[in-house]
């Protein structure tokens, strides 16, 4: 018997679809929907899979890379299992149709990403369906977005700011970095294809917030700020995207070590010493953008593996 | 109102392997047959001046209503996708497929809205408010409600209902003479064919695992949907017993006559009855016996 949640959610209110406004209210988001439609790709056919020769790598390298790409698939899967709840929210609360339309293809892109990561792991010898050590599941099992999206007491601005303008921005910067350092052409191609979509995902968040910020009271902006802080402290700094940020345990050490082997093989991962400055700069950039665009000040953060506040 | 119970996800082990080949094939087909409403529909070829004002008025009503109905999927499909993720042991293939389905629904919504605009302007709600509760089905709640069987949901909404939508849109296409409308409906019908196949294929894959009680539950759910939703005029307005649908019927007739992608109310009813007979037979092959139902005007259905 599966466990069941019985807390109040936005699902409890009856649907009230009309008047159904389908016109464009945030044209820049409608443009993202159209751009996404024009720029679709297919993991099955648009990646030069035959160029990836698993036999060129050692058994240890293949296993590490399988684990790395499987972990990427788990992360992308979160956007299939959780983020679509945001779309229900957009519809239930009658947010601009642009958002409702864009998010459909955004979820499809996330499934493409999960698929392409899965295929990469398979190509290297086989997808791995869970962390090697169970203890690591806590870092990658959820980013909590479904719960937030369905919670009528969590303002949508908080969810979007935290999920998109913070978490996805960090992921985006790391992607750029990975493309720069990954020599294997197939791994690089996969990363480029994914990043092409992620550009739009991030833009969506900033466009939405730009349309909302002027309507928010200081108290509401403070809630946005707190939501971003929570996402950075409890999810990102807990290792959701980067294993070396996870609490130091035998489980996280396995993941970190596999990342290092994958990076040495040039198959797509990065390592703490290379990613750390990227991560720090990403946080700084987000802080600057939120300060200049929204007028909120993020605090300095700390993490045992990063020297000094950042 | 009681909170809607929602299953708690147990994410790992996370199976992403293909296990339902025919549904994975639908997913692959959806990706490879992707289209772009902007590029692939000849919007500029639509000659509004070729149609009388009364015809255009009818067409904007017809296409606006289609946008309202298609819109259901924008919230329903993500809810169903999440439900598949929450339900223990469900396969990866339906999850992948549903993400493509939802994009296609968005293209349909935007295209139907655009078509209504081209005919003189999209209408954002029914003229008769009595239609609103018929269309507000809150399907996203049903899809996520842990008290609702996922198999019953798929049988009703993905197999039977999506199958009916396919039949209707195929008929609209069959009666469309305007080149732009035909081009649009060809794309829509191709998508809807995959949507309906998904429902029936998935139901067939589940049927051997359903015991007699579960199959009886599926039959009850299908019957309840026919009585409470289909016969209320959700897809075929003229079936509604309690709402005057003569305006919708007149609009459909004018649109059909002009070749703008519709059929008459009588044709829709005949198509509905014939489809239900086939759907009932198909369900019976899976061991699901849907009882005979009655419509005040059409009699036994």
Interface residues (C-beta under 8 A of the other chain):
Chain A: X2 X3 X4 X5 X6 X7 X8 X9 X11 X12 X13 X14 X15 X16 X17 X18 X19 X20 X21 X22 X23 X33 X34 X37 X38 X40 X42 X44 X45 X73 X74 X77 X80 X81 X82 X84 X85 X87 X88 X91 X92 X100 X101 X103 X104 X105 X107 X108 X110 X111 X112 X114 X115 X118 X127 X129 X130 X131 X134 X137 X141 X142 X146 X150
Chain B: X1 X2 X3 X4 X5 X6 X7 X8 X9 X10 X11 X12 X13 X14 X15 X16 X17 X28 X31 X32 X34 X36 X37 X38 X39 X67 X68 X71 X74 X75 X77 X78 X79 X81 X82 X85 X86 X87 X88 X95 X96 X99 X100 X102 X103 X105 X106 X107 X109 X110 X113 X122 X124 X125 X126 X132 X135 X136 X137 X138 X140 X141 X144 X145 X146
